[in-house]
Amino acid sequence: MNGWTLDDTYLTQIVDVDDFWSLYDELCQDKRRLRVGRPPVLSLEWRERMLRAHKLGHLYGLRVNETDALYQRGARRDAIFARGSLNEFSFYLLPCFCLIEEGEHSVMWTHKRARRMGLELRLLDFLRQKYTLSEETSHSLSCHNVGAGHGRCAPEF
């Protein structure tokens, strides 16, 4: 976190199509690293769930507030921020997201390069203010528990 902290992040509803594709491309790129030798194909079910959540306004992520210092040094190009498949830079969008389905936290994902920074917990804290989320339904694509509940992994891509 070069020049920003978790306190500088805010919840963003992913409504912009470029943000959606940046997160989707990051997800594909992250999963590709896990299977060296054969490129995985994201299942249609998962693509459809992510797209449906986006369309319904139930796809959320984290963004960092831009400051003069971040702008001046061109921090938007920092490796931590999400990029699309053509390497275009997002506007301080972090490579993580959460799907809300039927009013509950359904799927959460954080890119490998952004894990162990507290992003998922920060995202859940924001979402708990907006939705009633039960700990039992919390699980993530990164296959580790979030919060105090007994999370479970989502099916592999």
Secondary structure, 3 states (H helix, E strand, C coil): CCCCCHHHEEEEECCCHHHHHHHHHHHHHHHHHHCCCCCCCCCHHHHHHHHHHHHHCCEEEEEECCCHHHHHCCHHHCCCCCECCCCCECCCECCEEEEEECCEEEEEEECHHHCCCCHHHHHHHHHHHHCCCCHHHCCECCCCCCCCCCCCCCCCC
